[in-house]
Amino acid sequence: MPVATERGHGLGTKSIRQSAERLGGKCQYSVSDTMFIVRVII
């Protein structure tokens, strides 16, 4: 899981992970150069 350094940030990534897991799926986060990439499989 990505870690936010500012208070109140990073809530969206947790919500995405929880939603994917609730539906039996998975999610993956990565950073490439200046891009933040989210892959969700449901």
mmCIF file as Biopython writes it, N, C-alpha, C and O atoms, coordinates in Angstrom:
data_model
#
loop_
_atom_site.group_PDB
_atom_site.id
_atom_site.type_symbol
_atom_site.label_atom_id
_atom_site.label_alt_id
_atom_site.label_comp_id
_atom_site.label_asym_id
_atom_site.label_entity_id
_atom_site.label_seq_id
_atom_site.pdbx_PDB_ins_code
_atom_site.Cartn_x
_atom_site.Cartn_y
_atom_site.Cartn_z
_atom_site.occupancy
_atom_site.B_iso_or_equiv
_atom_site.auth_seq_id
_atom_site.auth_asym_id
_atom_site.pdbx_PDB_model_num
ATOM 1   N N  . MET A ? 1  ? 0.838   -1.189  0.000   1.0 0.0 1  A 1 
ATOM 2   C CA . MET A ? 1  ? 0.000   0.000   0.000   1.0 0.0 1  A 1 
ATOM 3   C C  . MET A ? 1  ? 0.874   1.240   0.000   1.0 0.0 1  A 1 
ATOM 4   O O  . MET A ? 1  ? 1.880   1.298   0.707   1.0 0.0 1  A 1 
ATOM 5   N N  . PRO A ? 2  ? 0.491   2.226   -0.790  1.0 0.0 2  A 1 
ATOM 6   C CA . PRO A ? 2  ? 1.213   3.502   -0.746  1.0 0.0 2  A 1 
ATOM 7   C C  . PRO A ? 2  ? 0.992   4.173   0.605   1.0 0.0 2  A 1 
ATOM 8   O O  . PRO A ? 2  ? -0.039  3.972   1.247   1.0 0.0 2  A 1 
ATOM 9   N N  . VAL A ? 3  ? 1.951   4.957   1.021   1.0 0.0 3  A 1 
ATOM 10  C CA . VAL A ? 3  ? 1.847   5.654   2.300   1.0 0.0 3  A 1 
ATOM 11  C C  . VAL A ? 3  ? 1.836   7.151   2.037   1.0 0.0 3  A 1 
ATOM 12  O O  . VAL A ? 3  ? 2.763   7.690   1.432   1.0 0.0 3  A 1 
ATOM 13  N N  . ALA A ? 4  ? 0.779   7.821   2.496   1.0 0.0 4  A 1 
ATOM 14  C CA . ALA A ? 4  ? 0.673   9.268   2.333   1.0 0.0 4  A 1 
ATOM 15  C C  . ALA A ? 4  ? 1.445   9.952   3.456   1.0 0.0 4  A 1 
ATOM 16  O O  . ALA A ? 4  ? 1.453   9.484   4.595   1.0 0.0 4  A 1 
ATOM 17  N N  . THR A ? 5  ? 2.084   11.052  3.124   1.0 0.0 5  A 1 
ATOM 18  C CA . THR A ? 5  ? 2.844   11.779  4.147   1.0 0.0 5  A 1 
ATOM 19  C C  . THR A ? 5  ? 2.057   12.959  4.699   1.0 0.0 5  A 1 
ATOM 20  O O  . THR A ? 5  ? 2.440   13.532  5.719   1.0 0.0 5  A 1 
ATOM 21  N N  . GLU A ? 6  ? 0.963   13.330  4.043   1.0 0.0 6  A 1 
ATOM 22  C CA . GLU A ? 6  ? 0.157   14.445  4.512   1.0 0.0 6  A 1 
ATOM 23  C C  . GLU A ? 6  ? -1.133  13.934  5.145   1.0 0.0 6  A 1 
ATOM 24  O O  . GLU A ? 6  ? -1.725  12.960  4.679   1.0 0.0 6  A 1 
ATOM 25  N N  . ARG A ? 7  ? -1.549  14.592  6.192   1.0 0.0 7  A 1 
ATOM 26  C CA . ARG A ? 7  ? -2.757  14.197  6.898   1.0 0.0 7  A 1 
ATOM 27  C C  . ARG A ? 7  ? -3.978  14.306  5.972   1.0 0.0 7  A 1 
ATOM 28  O O  . ARG A ? 7  ? -4.132  15.290  5.250   1.0 0.0 7  A 1 
ATOM 29  N N  . GLY A ? 8  ? -4.836  13.289  6.004   1.0 0.0 8  A 1 
ATOM 30  C CA . GLY A ? 8  ? -6.040  13.293  5.192   1.0 0.0 8  A 1 
ATOM 31  C C  . GLY A ? 8  ? -5.862  12.775  3.780   1.0 0.0 8  A 1 
ATOM 32  O O  . GLY A ? 8  ? -6.839  12.678  3.037   1.0 0.0 8  A 1 
ATOM 33  N N  . HIS A ? 9  ? -4.642  12.439  3.387   1.0 0.0 9  A 1 
ATOM 34  C CA . HIS A ? 9  ? -4.367  11.915  2.052   1.0 0.0 9  A 1 
ATOM 35  C C  . HIS A ? 9  ? -4.271  10.400  2.119   1.0 0.0 9  A 1 
ATOM 36  O O  . HIS A ? 9  ? -3.971  9.837   3.172   1.0 0.0 9  A 1 
ATOM 37  N N  . GLY A ? 10 ? -4.525  9.743   0.998   1.0 0.0 10 A 1 
ATOM 38  C CA . GLY A ? 10 ? -4.403  8.287   0.936   1.0 0.0 10 A 1 
ATOM 39  C C  . GLY A ? 10 ? -5.689  7.540   1.229   1.0 0.0 10 A 1 
ATOM 40  O O  . GLY A ? 10 ? -5.714  6.310   1.197   1.0 0.0 10 A 1 
ATOM 41  N N  . LEU A ? 11 ? -6.763  8.273   1.517   1.0 0.0 11 A 1 
ATOM 42  C CA . LEU A ? 11 ? -8.026  7.605   1.835   1.0 0.0 11 A 1 
ATOM 43  C C  . LEU A ? 11 ? -8.619  6.908   0.609   1.0 0.0 11 A 1 
ATOM 44  O O  . LEU A ? 11 ? -9.274  5.874   0.742   1.0 0.0 11 A 1 
ATOM 45  N N  . GLY A ? 12 ? -8.397  7.460   -0.570  1.0 0.0 12 A 1 
ATOM 46  C CA . GLY A ? 12 ? -8.917  6.853   -1.793  1.0 0.0 12 A 1 
ATOM 47  C C  . GLY A ? 12 ? -8.291  5.506   -2.077  1.0 0.0 12 A 1 
ATOM 48  O O  . GLY A ? 12 ? -8.978  4.585   -2.519  1.0 0.0 12 A 1 
ATOM 49  N N  . THR A ? 13 ? -6.993  5.374   -1.830  1.0 0.0 13 A 1 
ATOM 50  C CA . THR A ? 13 ? -6.326  4.097   -2.091  1.0 0.0 13 A 1 
ATOM 51  C C  . THR A ? 13 ? -6.851  3.006   -1.152  1.0 0.0 13 A 1 
ATOM 52  O O  . THR A ? 13 ? -6.996  1.852   -1.554  1.0 0.0 13 A 1 
ATOM 53  N N  . LYS A ? 14 ? -7.129  3.371   0.074   1.0 0.0 14 A 1 
ATOM 54  C CA . LYS A ? 14 ? -7.696  2.397   1.021   1.0 0.0 14 A 1 
ATOM 55  C C  . LYS A ? 14 ? -9.098  1.986   0.603   1.0 0.0 14 A 1 
ATOM 56  O O  . LYS A ? 14 ? -9.457  0.812   0.692   1.0 0.0 14 A 1 
ATOM 57  N N  . SER A ? 15 ? -9.891  2.949   0.148   1.0 0.0 15 A 1 
ATOM 58  C CA . SER A ? 15 ? -11.253 2.654   -0.297  1.0 0.0 15 A 1 
ATOM 59  C C  . SER A ? 15 ? -11.249 1.733   -1.506  1.0 0.0 15 A 1 
ATOM 60  O O  . SER A ? 15 ? -12.062 0.813   -1.589  1.0 0.0 15 A 1 
ATOM 61  N N  . ILE A ? 16 ? -10.344 1.972   -2.437  1.0 0.0 16 A 1 
ATOM 62  C CA . ILE A ? 16 ? -10.241 1.119   -3.623  1.0 0.0 16 A 1 
ATOM 63  C C  . ILE A ? 16 ? -9.872  -0.296  -3.220  1.0 0.0 16 A 1 
ATOM 64  O O  . ILE A ? 16 ? -10.470 -1.257  -3.703  1.0 0.0 16 A 1 
ATOM 65  N N  . ARG A ? 17 ? -8.893  -0.432  -2.339  1.0 0.0 17 A 1 
ATOM 66  C CA . ARG A ? 17 ? -8.479  -1.768  -1.895  1.0 0.0 17 A 1 
ATOM 67  C C  . ARG A ? 17 ? -9.623  -2.496  -1.197  1.0 0.0 17 A 1 
ATOM 68  O O  . ARG A ? 17 ? -9.868  -3.672  -1.467  1.0 0.0 17 A 1 
ATOM 69  N N  . GLN A ? 18 ? -10.323 -1.804  -0.299  1.0 0.0 18 A 1 
ATOM 70  C CA . GLN A ? 18 ? -11.427 -2.429  0.437   1.0 0.0 18 A 1 
ATOM 71  C C  . GLN A ? 18 ? -12.561 -2.845  -0.501  1.0 0.0 18 A 1 
ATOM 72  O O  . GLN A ? 18 ? -13.141 -3.918  -0.337  1.0 0.0 18 A 1 
ATOM 73  N N  . SER A ? 19 ? -12.874 -2.004  -1.475  1.0 0.0 19 A 1 
ATOM 74  C CA . SER A ? 19 ? -13.935 -2.334  -2.435  1.0 0.0 19 A 1 
ATOM 75  C C  . SER A ? 19 ? -13.557 -3.542  -3.277  1.0 0.0 19 A 1 
ATOM 76  O O  . SER A ? 19 ? -14.376 -4.438  -3.480  1.0 0.0 19 A 1 
ATOM 77  N N  . ALA A ? 20 ? -12.333 -3.574  -3.765  1.0 0.0 20 A 1 
ATOM 78  C CA . ALA A ? 20 ? -11.878 -4.708  -4.567  1.0 0.0 20 A 1 
ATOM 79  C C  . ALA A ? 20 ? -11.921 -5.999  -3.762  1.0 0.0 20 A 1 
ATOM 80  O O  . ALA A ? 20 ? -12.389 -7.024  -4.259  1.0 0.0 20 A 1 
ATOM 81  N N  . GLU A ? 21 ? -11.439 -5.957  -2.529  1.0 0.0 21 A 1 
ATOM 82  C CA . GLU A ? 21 ? -11.433 -7.165  -1.696  1.0 0.0 21 A 1 
ATOM 83  C C  . GLU A ? 21 ? -12.852 -7.612  -1.355  1.0 0.0 21 A 1 
ATOM 84  O O  . GLU A ? 21 ? -13.130 -8.810  -1.317  1.0 0.0 21 A 1 
ATOM 85  N N  . ARG A ? 22 ? -13.741 -6.669  -1.109  1.0 0.0 22 A 1 
ATOM 86  C CA . ARG A ? 22 ? -15.134 -6.996  -0.788  1.0 0.0 22 A 1 
ATOM 87  C C  . ARG A ? 22 ? -15.799 -7.732  -1.953  1.0 0.0 22 A 1 
ATOM 88  O O  . ARG A ? 22 ? -16.662 -8.584  -1.742  1.0 0.0 22 A 1 
ATOM 89  N N  . LEU A ? 23 ? -15.395 -7.402  -3.181  1.0 0.0 23 A 1 
ATOM 90  C CA . LEU A ? 23 ? -15.965 -8.027  -4.368  1.0 0.0 23 A 1 
ATOM 91  C C  . LEU A ? 23 ? -15.162 -9.240  -4.838  1.0 0.0 23 A 1 
ATOM 92  O O  . LEU A ? 23 ? -15.430 -9.789  -5.907  1.0 0.0 23 A 1 
ATOM 93  N N  . GLY A ? 24 ? -14.179 -9.656  -4.040  1.0 0.0 24 A 1 
ATOM 94  C CA . GLY A ? 24 ? -13.390 -10.837 -4.375  1.0 0.0 24 A 1 
ATOM 95  C C  . GLY A ? 24 ? -12.261 -10.560 -5.345  1.0 0.0 24 A 1 
ATOM 96  O O  . GLY A ? 24 ? -11.716 -11.489 -5.940  1.0 0.0 24 A 1 
ATOM 97  N N  . GLY A ? 25 ? -11.900 -9.294  -5.515  1.0 0.0 25 A 1 
ATOM 98  C CA . GLY A ? 25 ? -10.845 -8.931  -6.449  1.0 0.0 25 A 1 
ATOM 99  C C  . GLY A ? 25 ? -9.578  -8.500  -5.740  1.0 0.0 25 A 1 
ATOM 100 O O  . GLY A ? 25 ? -9.419  -8.686  -4.534  1.0 0.0 25 A 1 
ATOM 101 N N  . LYS A ? 26 ? -8.687  -7.922  -6.517  1.0 0.0 26 A 1 
ATOM 102 C CA . LYS A ? 26 ? -7.407  -7.454  -5.989  1.0 0.0 26 A 1 
ATOM 103 C C  . LYS A ? 26 ? -7.052  -6.129  -6.640  1.0 0.0 26 A 1 
ATOM 104 O O  . LYS A ? 26 ? -7.568  -5.791  -7.706  1.0 0.0 26 A 1 
ATOM 105 N N  . CYS A ? 27 ? -6.165  -5.379  -5.990  1.0 0.0 27 A 1 
ATOM 106 C CA . CYS A ? 27 ? -5.664  -4.154  -6.596  1.0 0.0 27 A 1 
ATOM 107 C C  . CYS A ? 27 ? -4.151  -4.081  -6.385  1.0 0.0 27 A 1 
ATOM 108 O O  . CYS A ? 27 ? -3.600  -4.665  -5.452  1.0 0.0 27 A 1 
ATOM 109 N N  . GLN A ? 28 ? -3.509  -3.351  -7.278  1.0 0.0 28 A 1 
ATOM 110 C CA . GLN A ? 28 ? -2.058  -3.199  -7.224  1.0 0.0 28 A 1 
ATOM 111 C C  . GLN A ? 28 ? -1.724  -1.746  -7.525  1.0 0.0 28 A 1 
ATOM 112 O O  . GLN A ? 28 ? -2.275  -1.162  -8.458  1.0 0.0 28 A 1 
ATOM 113 N N  . TYR A ? 29 ? -0.826  -1.159  -6.740  1.0 0.0 29 A 1 
ATOM 114 C CA . TYR A ? 29 ? -0.393  0.217   -6.927  1.0 0.0 29 A 1 
ATOM 115 C C  . TYR A ? 29 ? 1.081   0.213   -7.332  1.0 0.0 29 A 1 
ATOM 116 O O  . TYR A ? 29 ? 1.872   -0.591  -6.838  1.0 0.0 29 A 1 
ATOM 117 N N  . SER A ? 30 ? 1.435   1.123   -8.238  1.0 0.0 30 A 1 
ATOM 118 C CA . SER A ? 30 ? 2.839   1.275   -8.604  1.0 0.0 30 A 1 
ATOM 119 C C  . SER A ? 30 ? 3.077   2.706   -9.077  1.0 0.0 30 A 1 
ATOM 120 O O  . SER A ? 30 ? 2.141   3.434   -9.407  1.0 0.0 30 A 1 
ATOM 121 N N  . VAL A ? 31 ? 4.343   3.088   -9.101  1.0 0.0 31 A 1 
ATOM 122 C CA . VAL A ? 31 ? 4.738   4.410   -9.578  1.0 0.0 31 A 1 
ATOM 123 C C  . VAL A ? 31 ? 5.780   4.217   -10.666 1.0 0.0 31 A 1 
ATOM 124 O O  . VAL A ? 31 ? 6.750   3.479   -10.491 1.0 0.0 31 A 1 
ATOM 125 N N  . SER A ? 32 ? 5.569   4.888   -11.789 1.0 0.0 32 A 1 
ATOM 126 C CA . SER A ? 32 ? 6.495   4.817   -12.909 1.0 0.0 32 A 1 
ATOM 127 C C  . SER A ? 32 ? 6.785   6.245   -13.352 1.0 0.0 32 A 1 
ATOM 128 O O  . SER A ? 32 ? 5.908   6.933   -13.874 1.0 0.0 32 A 1 
ATOM 129 N N  . ASP A ? 33 ? 8.004   6.678   -13.142 1.0 0.0 33 A 1 
ATOM 130 C CA . ASP A ? 33 ? 8.395   8.069   -13.434 1.0 0.0 33 A 1 
ATOM 131 C C  . ASP A ? 33 ? 7.461   9.016   -12.687 1.0 0.0 33 A 1 
ATOM 132 O O  . ASP A ? 33 ? 7.538   9.108   -11.461 1.0 0.0 33 A 1 
ATOM 133 N N  . THR A ? 34 ? 6.590   9.716   -13.389 1.0 0.0 34 A 1 
ATOM 134 C CA . THR A ? 34 ? 5.676   10.671  -12.748 1.0 0.0 34 A 1 
ATOM 135 C C  . THR A ? 34 ? 4.241   10.167  -12.724 1.0 0.0 34 A 1 
ATOM 136 O O  . THR A ? 34 ? 3.323   10.928  -12.419 1.0 0.0 34 A 1 
ATOM 137 N N  . MET A ? 35 ? 4.035   8.873   -13.046 1.0 0.0 35 A 1 
ATOM 138 C CA . MET A ? 35 ? 2.679   8.321   -13.091 1.0 0.0 35 A 1 
ATOM 139 C C  . MET A ? 35 ? 2.405   7.425   -11.894 1.0 0.0 35 A 1 
ATOM 140 O O  . MET A ? 35 ? 3.237   6.598   -11.522 1.0 0.0 35 A 1 
ATOM 141 N N  . PHE A ? 36 ? 1.225   7.597   -11.290 1.0 0.0 36 A 1 
ATOM 142 C CA . PHE A ? 36 ? 0.739   6.723   -10.230 1.0 0.0 36 A 1 
ATOM 143 C C  . PHE A ? 36 ? -0.242  5.777   -10.893 1.0 0.0 36 A 1 
ATOM 144 O O  . PHE A ? 36 ? -1.244  6.225   -11.451 1.0 0.0 36 A 1 
ATOM 145 N N  . ILE A ? 37 ? 0.020   4.477   -10.846 1.0 0.0 37 A 1 
ATOM 146 C CA . ILE A ? 37 ? -0.774  3.490   -11.581 1.0 0.0 37 A 1 
ATOM 147 C C  . ILE A ? 37 ? -1.530  2.600   -10.606 1.0 0.0 37 A 1 
ATOM 148 O O  . ILE A ? 37 ? -0.962  2.082   -9.645  1.0 0.0 37 A 1 
ATOM 149 N N  . VAL A ? 38 ? -2.811  2.434   -10.869 1.0 0.0 38 A 1 
ATOM 150 C CA . VAL A ? 38 ? -3.671  1.548   -10.073 1.0 0.0 38 A 1 
ATOM 151 C C  . VAL A ? 38 ? -4.242  0.496   -11.012 1.0 0.0 38 A 1 
ATOM 152 O O  . VAL A ? 38 ? -4.825  0.819   -12.047 1.0 0.0 38 A 1 
ATOM 153 N N  . ARG A ? 39 ? -4.067  -0.762  -10.637 1.0 0.0 39 A 1 
ATOM 154 C CA . ARG A ? 39 ? -4.657  -1.872  -11.396 1.0 0.0 39 A 1 
ATOM 155 C C  . ARG A ? 39 ? -5.642  -2.578  -10.489 1.0 0.0 39 A 1 
ATOM 156 O O  . ARG A ? 39 ? -5.296  -2.990  -9.382  1.0 0.0 39 A 1 
ATOM 157 N N  . VAL A ? 40 ? -6.869  -2.716  -10.961 1.0 0.0 40 A 1 
ATOM 158 C CA . VAL A ? 40 ? -7.919  -3.374  -10.180 1.0 0.0 40 A 1 
ATOM 159 C C  . VAL A ? 40 ? -8.481  -4.518  -11.002 1.0 0.0 40 A 1 
ATOM 160 O O  . VAL A ? 40 ? -8.851  -4.341  -12.162 1.0 0.0 40 A 1 
ATOM 161 N N  . ILE A ? 41 ? -8.541  -5.687  -10.393 1.0 0.0 41 A 1 
ATOM 162 C CA . ILE A ? 41 ? -9.132  -6.856  -11.028 1.0 0.0 41 A 1 
ATOM 163 C C  . ILE A ? 41 ? -10.281 -7.314  -10.142 1.0 0.0 41 A 1 
ATOM 164 O O  . ILE A ? 41 ? -10.109 -7.611  -8.960  1.0 0.0 41 A 1 
ATOM 165 N N  . ILE A ? 42 ? -11.451 -7.360  -10.751 1.0 0.0 42 A 1 
ATOM 166 C CA . ILE A ? 42 ? -12.645 -7.797  -9.992  1.0 0.0 42 A 1 
ATOM 167 C C  . ILE A ? 42 ? -13.259 -8.970  -10.736 1.0 0.0 42 A 1 
ATOM 168 O O  . ILE A ? 42 ? -14.273 -9.515  -10.300 1.0 0.0 42 A 1 
#
